[in-house]
């Protein structure tokens, strides 16, 4: 399984996204970021890119 490396800038963006969604629903914020992470891992896996 590929390893996904997230830059500090992207970590900040993801936190801001989570905080925005979590205002209405922390559960939905968690689900959204989980799905986003899954999609990024799929892209790495199927493109042969790691990192």
Secondary structure, DSSP 8 states (H G I E B T S, - for coil): -------HHHHHHHHHHHHHHHTT-HHHHHHHHHHHHHHHHHHHHHHT---
